[in-house]
Amino acid sequence: MQTCANATTVAFAGLEARRVEVQVQMTGGTPGIVIVGLGDKAVSESRERVRAAFASIGLAIPAGRLVVNLAPADLPKEGTHYDLPIALSMMAAIGALPRDALDGVVCFGEVGLDGALAPAPGALPAAMAAHSMDAAFICPEACGAEAAWAGGEVIAAPSLLALVNHFRGGAALKSPERGDLVSGAAVPDLRDVRGQEQAKRALEIAAAGAHNILFVGPPGAGKSMLAQRLPGLLPPLSSEELLEVSMLHSVAGLLERGRLTRTRPFRAPHHSASMAALVGGGLRAKPGEISLAHQGVLFLDELPEFSSQALDALRQPLESGQVLIARANHHVTYPARILLAAAMNPCRCGGGPGAGACRRGPRCAIEYQSRLSGPLLDRIDIQLDVPPVTAADLTLPPPVEGTAEAATRVTRARDAQASRGAGLNAALDLESLERLAVPDAPGAALLAKAAESLALSARAYHRTLKVARTIADLDGSEAVRRIHIAEALSLKRQWASADQGSFAKVS
C-alpha cells in the first residue's frame, strides 16, 4: 500500500522564489530514504539530518522505502531550507501530522540533529513568495522577525516538536513581530576632511546624479576618507528600494535578526577579491559585492591592484544595472545599480611629494595606469586628481559645511530629477538626455570644441552632458549653461600617455 503526502517550498533563481512541491511516497521495498529532483549536496544530505531529528523526538520511521521528489524535477535545488518541508511531508506521510496540515502553507528552514530548526538564507523573499500564493509561511523561530516583513501569516517554530504540537492543537505558536528598522551605523562627516574642496564638490556632484567617481592621488591625500563619506550624502532608501536591498541581503544571509535599515549599502572589498566575489557566482551563484552594494556605494580602493579580469567584468553591470550569471543549464540575474567610487595612486611608488616621490619616472605611472582598460574608465563619469594635503590644510579650522548641508543640496537636486520622471541623470537614456540636457549656445560650442580636441568618445560626450545636467540641478538651474559644461569637463582627469611622454585626455 502506498501513502503519499505533499509540502510546498521554494527554489531561488536570483531574487525570484519559485514554487517547489515536495512529494513523499512511502512504498514497500528496501528500507531507506531516497531524494530525487536535481538537488545539490546539501539537499541530498537532508535525509540524514531528518532521520536523526526524527530519532531525537522519538518518532520512528516505518520500515519501507520513502521516496522524496522535488518537483519540478528539472529545476536545480540548492540549500538547506529543504530540510523542513521534507521532514513535515514525511511526518504527514507516516501519520505523525494530520493529512491536511500542510495545505496552504509554504515550509522553509534547516533541521538540526536534535530536531531544532535553524535559519537558512532567503527567508524574506521566500515569505514574500508565500504571501503572493495566499499561503502561510512556516519557518524557524530565528527567521520569524525577517519573514514578518513580508506580511501575511507567519508561523515561526523553535523545533519540529513545537510544530507537531501546533498542528495537533496542543500549543499554538504565536505570530512573530517584525524586526527593527534601524538607522544603521553612523556615517563619517565631511567636516573631518581638511582641504580638498574640489574633491568634496566632485563627491557632491557624484551623489546628486549617481555618477561613478575615481580619485587619483598620492598616499595620504584623503581619497579613502572622501569615499567613505559618500553614503552620508545619499538620501535614505525608499520603501521599494529598502525591500529590494533587504531581499538581496537575505539571500546572501546578511540580515541579522530581521533588522532592516534605510541607510544605503557601502561595500569595500579588498583588492584581492576574485571576479566571482565582485560580480557574483560560485557553486550556488550567490550575489557578489556589486549586487550587495545595490542602491548604494561600491568602493574599490587601490583600483589597479584588482585583477584585470575582475575589473572588466564590472563593465556590463555598470552599464545595465544588473548582473547575469550564466551556467550551462540555467542563469541567474541579480540587480546591481550602484554608485561606483574608486581610488588609486598615480603610480606603484605612490607618486607623492618628498620621500614618497616616484623613483622610476613617468614610465612607472604609464605602466601602472595602463592596468585600467579604456572601456572601464569610459564608464566613470568623474575622474579627479587629488593633490596631497599640506600642513597649512591641516591647521585650518573645521569647515563650516559638513555632510548635512551637502546632503540637503543632493536631495534637492535628486528631487528635481524625480520631478522630470526620467530617473537619475547618470541613467538617462539618449532620448531623455537630448530633451533634458540641451546646453545653451556657448555651452554647446565649448562642448563641441572639447569633444574634437580631446577626442571624446560618444559615451564620454554623453556622460559629460549628464554630469553638466547634475551640476545645473545643484545650482537650481533649468538650463545647462556654459559654466556647467566647463565644470563637467574639468572633472575628467588627464592620464599618462606612453606615446606622448606626458598626459592626454581619456576618450
C-alpha positions as CSV (number, residue, x, y, z in Angstrom):
1,M,0.0,0.0,0.0
2,Q,1.3,3.4,-0.9
3,T,1.0,6.5,1.3
4,C,1.6,10.0,-0.2
5,A,1.9,13.5,1.2
6,N,3.0,16.9,-0.2
7,A,4.5,20.1,1.1
8,T,5.3,23.3,-0.6
9,T,8.6,25.3,-0.5
10,V,10.6,27.5,-2.9
11,A,13.7,27.4,-5.0
12,F,15.7,30.6,-5.7
13,A,16.6,31.8,-9.1
14,G,18.3,35.1,-8.2
15,L,15.8,37.0,-6.1
16,E,12.9,35.1,-7.6
17,A,11.5,32.4,-5.4
18,R,9.9,29.7,-7.5
19,R,7.3,27.2,-6.2
20,V,8.6,23.7,-5.5
21,E,6.4,20.7,-4.4
22,V,7.9,18.2,-2.0
23,Q,6.2,14.9,-2.8
24,V,6.8,12.0,-0.4
25,Q,5.6,8.5,-1.1
26,M,6.0,5.5,1.2
27,T,6.2,2.2,-0.6
28,G,7.4,-1.3,0.1
29,G,10.9,-2.4,-0.8
30,T,14.4,-1.9,0.6
31,P,14.2,0.4,3.6
32,G,15.7,3.9,3.1
33,I,15.1,7.5,2.1
34,V,15.7,8.5,-1.4
35,I,15.7,12.2,-2.5
36,V,15.3,12.9,-6.3
37,G,14.6,16.1,-8.2
38,L,18.0,17.7,-9.1
39,G,19.1,18.6,-5.5
40,D,22.6,19.6,-4.6
41,K,24.8,18.0,-1.9
42,A,23.1,19.9,0.9
43,V,19.7,18.6,-0.3
44,S,20.9,15.0,-0.5
45,E,22.3,15.2,3.0
46,S,18.9,16.3,4.3
47,R,17.8,12.7,4.7
48,E,20.5,12.1,7.4
49,R,19.6,15.3,9.3
50,V,15.9,14.4,9.1
51,R,16.4,10.8,10.2
52,A,18.4,11.9,13.2
53,A,15.9,14.6,14.1
54,F,13.1,12.1,14.0
55,A,15.0,9.8,16.3
56,S,15.7,12.7,18.8
57,I,12.0,13.4,19.2
58,G,11.0,9.8,19.5
59,L,9.5,9.4,16.0
60,A,10.1,6.1,14.3
61,I,10.2,5.8,10.5
62,P,8.2,2.7,9.4
63,A,10.0,0.0,7.6
64,G,9.8,0.6,3.9
65,R,11.1,2.9,1.2
66,L,10.4,6.7,1.4
67,V,10.8,8.4,-2.0
68,V,11.1,12.2,-1.8
69,N,10.6,14.1,-5.1
70,L,11.3,17.8,-5.5
71,A,9.1,19.0,-8.4
72,P,9.6,20.3,-11.0
73,A,12.5,17.9,-11.3
74,D,14.4,19.9,-13.9
75,L,14.8,23.0,-11.6
76,P,18.1,23.0,-9.6
77,K,17.5,22.9,-5.9
78,E,20.2,24.3,-3.6
79,G,20.5,24.9,0.1
80,T,19.4,23.5,3.5
81,H,16.0,25.1,3.6
82,Y,14.5,22.0,2.0
83,D,15.0,20.1,5.4
84,L,11.8,21.4,6.9
85,P,9.4,20.7,4.0
86,I,10.9,17.2,3.6
87,A,10.6,16.5,7.3
88,L,7.0,17.7,7.5
89,S,5.8,15.9,4.4
90,M,7.4,12.7,5.7
91,M,5.6,13.2,9.0
92,A,2.3,13.6,7.1
93,A,3.0,10.5,5.1
94,I,3.6,8.3,8.1
95,G,0.6,9.8,10.0
96,A,2.5,11.9,12.6
97,L,0.8,15.0,11.3
98,P,-2.8,15.5,10.1
99,R,-3.1,14.8,6.4
100,D,-4.4,18.4,5.7
101,A,-1.9,20.2,8.0
102,L,0.3,21.2,5.1
103,D,-2.4,22.5,2.8
104,G,-2.0,26.2,2.1
105,V,1.4,26.6,3.7
106,V,5.0,27.2,2.5
107,C,7.7,25.5,4.5
108,F,11.3,26.8,4.8
109,G,14.2,26.0,7.2
110,E,17.0,23.8,8.2
111,V,16.6,20.9,10.7
112,G,19.2,20.1,13.3
113,L,20.0,16.6,14.5
114,D,18.2,17.3,17.8
115,G,15.0,18.5,16.0
116,A,15.7,22.2,16.5
117,L,15.1,24.5,13.5
118,A,17.9,26.6,12.2
119,P,17.8,29.6,10.0
120,A,18.6,29.5,6.3
121,P,19.4,32.3,3.8
122,G,16.5,33.8,1.8
123,A,13.7,33.8,4.4
124,L,12.4,37.2,3.3
125,P,12.0,36.5,-0.5
126,A,10.5,33.1,0.4
127,A,8.0,34.7,2.8
128,M,7.0,37.2,0.1
129,A,6.5,34.3,-2.4
130,A,4.3,32.6,0.2
131,H,2.3,35.8,0.6
132,S,1.8,36.0,-3.2
133,M,0.4,32.4,-3.1
134,D,-2.0,33.4,-0.3
135,A,-0.3,30.8,1.8
136,A,1.0,30.8,5.4
137,F,4.8,30.7,5.9
138,I,6.4,28.1,8.3
139,C,10.0,28.9,9.2
140,P,12.5,28.6,12.1
141,E,12.0,31.0,15.0
142,A,15.2,32.7,14.1
143,C,13.8,33.7,10.7
144,G,10.4,34.9,12.1
145,A,11.4,38.6,12.5
146,E,12.7,38.7,9.0
147,A,9.8,36.8,7.4
148,A,7.2,39.1,9.2
149,W,8.2,42.0,6.9
150,A,6.5,40.2,4.0
151,G,3.1,40.4,5.7
152,G,0.6,37.5,5.7
153,E,0.6,34.7,8.2
154,V,3.9,33.5,9.6
155,I,4.4,30.5,11.8
156,A,7.9,30.6,13.4
157,A,8.8,27.5,15.4
158,P,11.8,26.6,17.5
159,S,11.7,22.9,16.8
160,L,9.9,20.1,14.9
161,L,8.2,19.1,18.2
162,A,6.7,22.6,18.6
163,L,5.3,22.4,15.1
164,V,3.7,19.0,15.8
165,N,2.1,20.4,18.9
166,H,0.9,23.4,17.0
167,F,-0.8,21.4,14.2
168,R,-2.3,18.9,16.7
169,G,-3.8,21.8,18.8
170,G,-1.5,21.2,21.8
171,A,0.2,24.6,21.9
172,A,-0.4,27.2,19.1
173,L,2.6,29.2,18.1
174,K,2.3,33.0,18.1
175,S,3.0,35.1,15.0
176,P,6.4,36.8,15.2
177,E,6.8,40.5,15.2
178,R,8.8,42.3,12.6
179,G,12.5,43.0,13.1
180,D,13.6,46.5,14.0
181,L,14.0,49.2,11.3
182,V,17.4,50.6,12.5
183,S,19.2,53.7,11.4
184,G,22.4,51.9,10.6
185,A,26.0,52.7,11.5
186,A,27.0,56.3,12.0
187,V,28.3,57.9,8.8
188,P,31.6,59.9,9.0
189,D,31.2,63.6,8.4
190,L,32.7,65.7,5.6
191,R,33.9,68.1,8.2
192,D,36.6,65.6,9.1
193,V,38.3,66.2,5.7
194,R,40.6,69.3,5.7
195,G,41.2,71.0,2.4
196,Q,40.3,69.0,-0.8
197,E,37.5,71.4,-1.6
198,Q,37.3,70.4,-5.3
199,A,37.2,66.7,-4.3
200,K,34.3,67.5,-1.9
201,R,32.5,69.3,-4.7
202,A,33.0,66.3,-7.0
203,L,31.7,64.0,-4.3
204,E,28.5,66.1,-4.0
205,I,28.0,66.0,-7.8
206,A,28.5,62.2,-7.8
207,A,25.9,61.8,-5.1
208,A,23.4,64.1,-6.7
209,G,23.4,62.4,-10.1
210,A,24.6,58.8,-9.1
211,H,27.8,59.4,-11.2
212,N,30.7,56.9,-10.8
213,I,33.8,58.7,-9.4
214,L,37.5,58.0,-9.3
215,F,40.0,59.8,-7.1
216,V,43.7,59.7,-8.2
217,G,46.3,61.0,-5.8
218,P,49.3,60.1,-3.6
219,P,49.0,58.2,-0.3
220,G,47.6,60.3,2.5
221,A,45.7,62.7,0.2
222,G,42.4,61.6,1.7
223,K,41.0,59.6,-1.1
224,S,39.5,56.8,1.1
225,M,38.2,59.4,3.6
226,L,36.3,61.1,0.9
227,A,34.8,57.9,-0.5
228,Q,33.7,56.7,3.0
229,R,31.7,59.9,3.4
230,L,29.8,59.3,0.2
231,P,26.9,57.2,1.7
232,G,26.1,60.1,4.1
233,L,25.3,62.4,1.1
234,L,22.8,60.0,-0.4
235,P,19.1,60.1,0.7
236,P,17.7,57.2,2.7
237,L,16.3,54.2,0.8
238,S,12.7,54.5,-0.3
239,S,10.3,51.7,0.7
240,E,10.7,50.0,-2.6
241,E,14.5,50.2,-2.6
242,L,14.5,49.0,1.1
243,L,12.6,45.9,0.1
244,E,14.8,45.1,-2.8
245,V,18.1,45.6,-0.9
246,S,16.8,43.6,2.0
247,M,15.9,40.7,-0.2
248,L,19.4,40.7,-1.7
249,H,21.0,40.7,1.8
250,S,18.5,37.9,2.9
251,V,19.6,35.7,0.0
252,A,23.2,36.3,0.9
253,G,22.5,35.5,4.6
254,L,23.4,39.0,5.8
255,L,20.2,40.0,7.6
256,E,20.7,39.8,11.4
257,R,17.5,39.1,13.4
258,G,15.3,40.6,10.7
259,R,16.7,44.1,11.1
260,L,16.3,46.3,8.1
261,T,18.0,49.7,7.6
262,R,17.2,52.6,5.3
263,T,20.9,53.5,5.2
264,R,22.3,52.8,1.8
265,P,24.8,49.9,1.5
266,F,28.5,50.6,1.4
267,R,30.7,47.7,0.3
268,A,34.5,48.0,0.2
269,P,36.1,44.6,-0.9
270,H,39.8,44.0,-0.7
271,H,41.7,44.3,-4.0
272,S,42.4,40.5,-3.8
273,A,38.7,39.8,-4.5
274,S,38.1,37.5,-7.4
275,M,35.8,38.1,-10.3
276,A,33.1,35.8,-8.7
277,A,33.4,37.7,-5.4
278,L,32.8,41.0,-7.2
279,V,30.1,40.1,-9.7
280,G,28.6,37.0,-8.1
281,G,28.9,33.3,-8.8
282,G,30.3,30.3,-7.0
283,L,28.6,27.0,-6.5
284,R,25.3,28.5,-5.6
285,A,25.6,31.6,-7.7
286,K,25.2,34.0,-4.8
287,P,25.2,37.7,-5.3
288,G,28.6,39.4,-5.4
289,E,29.8,42.7,-4.0
290,I,28.4,44.7,-6.8
291,S,24.9,43.3,-6.1
292,L,25.3,43.7,-2.3
293,A,26.0,47.3,-3.0
294,H,22.8,47.7,-5.0
295,Q,21.2,51.2,-4.4
296,G,24.4,52.1,-2.5
297,V,28.1,52.6,-3.0
298,L,30.8,50.1,-4.1
299,F,34.2,51.4,-3.1
300,L,37.2,49.9,-4.8
301,D,40.4,51.2,-3.2
302,E,43.7,50.6,-4.9
303,L,41.8,50.1,-8.1
304,P,44.7,48.9,-10.4
305,E,45.6,46.2,-7.9
306,F,42.4,44.4,-8.7
307,S,42.7,41.7,-11.3
308,S,42.0,43.0,-14.9
309,Q,39.5,40.1,-15.3
310,A,37.6,41.2,-12.2
311,L,37.5,44.9,-13.2
312,D,36.5,44.2,-16.8
313,A,33.6,42.0,-15.5
314,L,32.2,45.2,-14.0
315,R,31.8,47.0,-17.3
316,Q,28.5,45.4,-18.3
317,P,26.8,45.7,-14.9
318,L,27.8,49.3,-14.6
319,E,26.0,50.0,-17.9
320,S,22.9,47.8,-17.4
321,G,22.4,47.9,-13.7
322,Q,22.2,44.2,-13.3
323,V,24.4,41.0,-13.3
324,L,23.6,38.0,-15.3
325,I,25.4,34.8,-14.0
326,A,25.2,32.1,-16.7
327,R,25.5,28.4,-16.1
328,A,25.3,25.5,-18.5
329,N,21.7,24.6,-17.5
330,H,20.4,27.9,-16.0
331,H,21.1,31.5,-15.4
332,V,20.6,33.9,-12.5
333,T,20.1,37.7,-12.6
334,Y,20.8,40.0,-9.7
335,P,20.2,43.8,-9.6
336,A,23.4,45.9,-9.4
337,R,22.5,49.5,-9.8
338,I,25.4,51.1,-7.8
339,L,27.4,54.2,-7.5
340,L,31.0,53.2,-8.0
341,A,33.7,55.0,-6.1
342,A,37.3,54.2,-6.7
343,A,40.7,55.4,-5.6
344,M,44.2,54.8,-6.8
345,N,47.8,56.2,-6.6
346,P,49.3,57.8,-9.7
347,C,51.9,55.1,-9.9
348,R,53.0,52.0,-8.0
349,C,55.6,54.0,-6.0
350,G,52.8,56.3,-4.7
351,G,53.7,59.4,-6.6
352,G,53.6,61.6,-3.6
353,P,55.9,64.6,-2.7
354,G,59.2,64.3,-0.9
355,A,60.2,60.8,0.3
356,G,57.1,59.4,-1.4
357,A,58.0,60.7,-4.9
358,C,58.2,58.2,-7.7
359,R,61.8,56.9,-8.3
360,R,61.2,55.5,-11.7
361,G,60.0,58.5,-13.6
362,P,57.0,58.8,-16.0
363,R,57.3,55.2,-17.1
364,C,56.1,54.0,-13.7
365,A,52.9,56.0,-14.0
366,I,52.3,54.8,-17.6
367,E,52.7,51.1,-16.7
368,Y,50.6,51.4,-13.5
369,Q,47.7,53.3,-15.1
370,S,47.6,51.1,-18.1
371,R,46.3,48.3,-15.9
372,L,42.9,50.0,-16.2
373,S,41.2,49.4,-19.5
374,G,39.8,52.3,-21.6
375,P,36.3,50.9,-21.7
376,L,36.2,50.8,-17.9
377,L,37.5,54.3,-17.5
378,D,34.9,55.5,-20.1
379,R,32.2,54.4,-17.7
380,I,33.5,56.5,-14.8
381,D,31.9,60.0,-15.2
382,I,34.1,61.9,-12.7
383,Q,37.9,61.4,-12.6
384,L,39.7,63.8,-10.4
385,D,43.3,64.3,-9.4
386,V,43.5,64.7,-5.6
387,P,46.6,66.8,-4.5
388,P,48.5,66.0,-1.3
389,V,47.3,67.6,1.9
390,T,49.7,70.3,3.1
391,A,50.5,71.3,6.7
392,A,48.6,74.5,6.1
393,D,45.5,72.5,5.3
394,L,45.7,70.6,8.5
395,T,45.9,73.7,10.6
396,L,42.7,75.2,9.1
397,P,39.6,75.3,11.3
398,P,36.9,72.7,10.6
399,P,34.8,73.6,7.5
400,V,31.6,75.4,8.1
401,E,29.7,73.0,5.9
402,G,29.6,69.3,6.5
403,T,27.7,66.2,5.4
404,A,24.3,67.5,6.5
405,E,24.5,70.7,4.4
406,A,25.8,68.9,1.3
407,A,23.2,66.1,1.7
408,T,20.4,68.8,1.6
409,R,21.6,70.1,-1.7
410,V,21.9,66.5,-3.0
411,T,18.3,65.7,-2.0
412,R,17.1,68.9,-3.7
413,A,18.9,68.0,-6.9
414,R,17.5,64.5,-6.8
415,D,14.0,65.8,-6.2
416,A,14.4,67.9,-9.4
417,Q,15.4,64.8,-11.3
418,A,12.5,62.9,-9.9
419,S,10.1,65.6,-11.0
420,R,11.2,65.2,-14.6
421,G,10.2,61.5,-14.4
422,A,13.3,60.2,-16.3
423,G,15.3,58.8,-13.4
424,L,18.7,59.9,-12.1
425,N,20.9,61.8,-14.5
426,A,23.6,59.1,-14.7
427,A,21.0,56.6,-16.0
428,L,19.3,58.9,-18.6
429,D,18.7,57.3,-21.9
430,L,19.7,59.1,-25.1
431,E,16.2,60.4,-25.8
432,S,15.8,61.8,-22.3
433,L,19.3,63.3,-22.4
434,E,18.7,65.1,-25.7
435,R,15.5,66.5,-24.2
436,L,16.6,67.5,-20.7
437,A,20.3,68.4,-21.1
438,V,20.4,70.7,-24.1
439,P,23.2,73.2,-23.4
440,D,22.9,76.9,-24.3
441,A,24.8,78.2,-27.4
442,P,28.1,79.0,-25.5
443,G,27.9,75.7,-23.7
444,A,27.3,73.7,-26.9
445,A,30.2,75.5,-28.6
446,L,32.5,74.7,-25.7
447,L,31.5,71.0,-25.6
448,A,31.9,70.6,-29.4
449,K,35.4,72.1,-29.2
450,A,36.3,69.9,-26.3
451,A,35.0,66.8,-28.0
452,E,37.1,67.5,-31.0
453,S,40.3,68.5,-29.2
454,L,40.1,65.8,-26.6
455,A,38.8,63.1,-29.0
456,L,35.9,62.2,-26.7
457,S,34.1,59.0,-27.4
458,A,30.3,59.1,-27.9
459,R,29.9,57.6,-24.4
460,A,32.3,60.2,-22.8
461,Y,30.4,63.0,-24.7
462,H,27.1,61.9,-23.3
463,R,28.4,61.3,-19.8
464,T,29.8,64.9,-19.8
465,L,26.4,66.2,-20.7
466,K,24.9,64.1,-17.8
467,V,27.4,65.5,-15.3
468,A,26.6,69.0,-16.6
469,R,22.9,68.4,-16.1
470,T,23.6,67.3,-12.5
471,I,25.7,70.5,-11.8
472,A,22.8,72.6,-13.2
473,D,20.4,70.8,-10.9
474,L,22.7,71.5,-7.9
475,D,22.6,75.2,-8.9
476,G,18.8,75.1,-9.3
477,S,19.1,75.9,-13.0
478,E,16.6,74.6,-15.6
479,A,19.1,75.3,-18.4
480,V,22.5,73.7,-18.9
481,R,24.9,76.7,-19.3
482,R,28.5,77.1,-20.3
483,I,29.7,77.2,-16.8
484,H,28.1,73.8,-16.1
485,I,29.7,72.3,-19.2
486,A,33.1,73.7,-18.2
487,E,32.9,72.3,-14.7
488,A,31.9,68.9,-16.1
489,L,34.9,68.9,-18.4
490,S,37.2,69.8,-15.6
491,L,36.2,66.6,-13.8
492,K,37.8,64.4,-16.5
493,R,41.4,64.0,-15.4
494,Q,44.5,63.6,-17.6
495,W,46.1,60.2,-18.0
496,A,49.6,59.1,-18.7
497,S,50.3,58.6,-22.3
498,A,53.1,56.3,-23.5
499,D,53.3,57.8,-27.0
500,Q,53.5,61.5,-25.8
501,G,55.5,61.1,-22.7
502,S,53.1,63.4,-21.0
503,F,49.4,63.3,-20.3
504,A,46.4,63.1,-22.6
505,K,42.7,63.1,-22.0
506,V,41.0,59.7,-21.9
507,S,38.3,59.4,-24.6
